[in-house]
């Protein structure tokens, strides 16, 4: 964390710690340390704690810089937070008058920036003669972001002038300028050609962190100007992510990984020779978890094994903490690398544990809770079933699994006067206490009791086993064939033990029958599940299964139902071998639907017949099973495509725009079915408005929809009459109506003046200007271009408005940031000249935290709400709080009412006939702050006092002079 030590009255540092390992909310106490020493908040006037957050006022570099860590305590134990570093950014550069640098033309030169004292990231630029004319970098000139120096490979006469180094602190946005350095040319001749001399190069060994952006610089002086090339020492080509910048002077490797490490070479070459430098990139990474542990609840005397593993380079070392203190190995406790083993846990081992992985690049923590359990047996969650039914001859298992720590020893008894169950080859007892009886008989029925015991006590549970006779299907469904339209009953009748509950269901082709289908009806008594199917259709053919379910078993019976009906329609009908009087018709047979197809009938209709009529096939004896026939063609229409001149003109003729001296004409192409033949194209005709003669152009592309006519004699924004016609091989069709289209126009030449800007909020500014009153060119609107850094004036964004607007709001900006902007007029030809650059700074961000510890008290219809003031957290640069806003609305209503106050409480009158939802937020000149969670006020909460803390809500309700206490966690009542 890096903090600017200037202009800010309050900063805060916050570390989030997850303490609650189980599914309940724990209230934690936090203590903060600085550089390993506990901070005594009771005697410190500048530091205080809010929630778990440390708030520091009036920051001081000497007292507040360093490593912070939080220790959180609750009844379960304690854990340490990750470490956070607080540093202060600053920038100083000593300035003194600099002597002129005298060089020959063609010679290389290095201008030194100087060595600033600083903290934070720096960027360098050089001003040539006067601000803001910056040196433009190319293959001849380079500004190193490592040294800040300006390198000119080969000096030219145009380089003569004063050079000033500009150093910017990226954190504070502050900048300092060096004294100007004059560069003059010597008069004793021109420098001859010489081989490259590399002045900027990287170290022999460059450490690089995993995932970082690695930048290598290489620049050489020389005449002619040297060319820079890069290569891997192992000859492997660069991956696509590697970027070359500034005429190959800068090599950038984003997201650095292990495979990017190794040797790199920079070669500078001109016709006089070449030079080379080499270096290596070494890979390092801070620890990152690949395996962690989970919260664990163990019975006393059980064995604990936790293991955590982390990646990192160099390989991380491990240590373990218990309740924030270093855990040492002893007789029961073994620690080996990332593994922790406790051979036999006892109650003193319970607490919060953390695995710590560390190398020289970082340290990480992972925490888990160990709960040690000790209790007598308890069957409340797993009692025996009061009545267990089993089919005679089946296998029965009765579980005896009480909750007990350590595990209890179990035994079984049977009968009204309990006696120990005798074990045999049929009756066995599992180690977990489960009693298993195979090939059960009527004699095995009766009352059973399980007794469990450990060193903390004993308990028992009882149940009854009822052995029933097997169920049988006495009459099931059978395979059947039936005709469409008939009705049948599929039988499903059983005999069963009267003590069993029986249910019947039917499945059709693997799916349960839909009881809402009117074709199906279940009929029969308690021992019958017959299925009636009425008015059977072809879709009812298939597999039917009757399923019988009882308490102890499931049975089924299957039948196949075949439904016969009229044949389906023939498929794949085609007409072929057409002559003057006959045609060949063929087809494929359709579904026979259970009955063989005996013959086919062919019918047809024409425009001269009413309905379908039988066709003469030349075979008076019928078609039989033939799948083809010869037809008389006089019964049919034959569609013939006749070519003709186009009778449809193109529509939506228009155009306009384009570049200087262009006339752009557009239209909607004619659909293919209206082109009336081959060789289709368009005829474009146009003439200046008022003239008689037309200029024609032709295109033979049917899908074309745009034509551009270019001629230097075309005046800007001049009206033309335009029409578009169509043609094909048969001739020319009609033209479209004449449309007026304007030629391309020139960009506006006027410059908007009176440009002014103001900040509305942390993310929005308002820009205004004077509308151009007179302009020889058409103005369609105005364009506002804005950017963030005046040393890199590339466009960050732009907005456009119509010509009748003289202001616009720009939103989505960064808080407390200086923006530069210009305004220009535009039309279809482009934008005109820009106005002089102005700047504006967005406001500080609104508070990022809601009001804390909200309390409300509802007496009748009078609601009183209290809260604590809003504080800023975690490096927030926030604007001053102007007031607090309380908004409320009725439940399930959209209308919101608001009240603004400068106090920390408010009183509202709410009708008692509805529920209300309330939120509170801070207001500042930077906008609205973060609201509180919605507070639900119920009409049943009359005479209630509510305390709402960060993680839970405490509600006191008073009814009839009795005091009831209700604690709700997370969601409000």
Protein Blocks (a to p, Z undefined) as FASTA:
>chain_A
ZZddehiabdcddddddfblbfcdcdddddddeehiacdfklmmkbccehjbccdehiaf
klmgccdddddddfkbccdddddddddddddddddddddddddehiacdddfbjcddedj
ddddddehiacbdcdddfkbccdfklopacdfbacfklgccdddddddfklopacddddd
dddddfebccdddddddfbdcdfbdcddehiacddddddddddddddddddfklpacdfk
lcceehhlaccdehiafklgccdddddddfkbccddddddddddddddfbdcddddddeh
iacdddddddddddddddddeehiacdddfklccehjbccdfbacfklgccdddddddfk
bccddddddddddddddfklmccdfbacddehiacdddddddddddddddddedjbdcdd
dddfklccdfkopacdehiafklgccdddddddfkbccddddddddddddddfbdcdddd
ddehiacdddddddddfkbccdddddeehiacdfklmkbcceddfkbccdcdehiafklg
ccdddddddfkbccdddddddddddddddehiacehiafkbccdddddddeehpacfbdc
dddddfkbgcjddddehianbjkjafbdcddfklpccddddddddfbdcehiaeeedjeh
iacdddddddfklnopghiacddddddehiabdcddddfbfkbcbdcdddfklcghiacd
dddddddfkbccdddddddddddddddfbdcehiacddfblmbccddddddfbdfbdcfb
dcddddfblklcccfbdcdddfkbcbdcdehiaehiacddddddddfkbccddddddddd
ddddddfbdcehiacddehjaccddddddddeehiacdddfbdcdddddehiabdcdddd
fbfbdcddddfkbccddddddddfkbccdddddddddfklgoiacdddfkbccddddeeh
iacddddehiaZZ
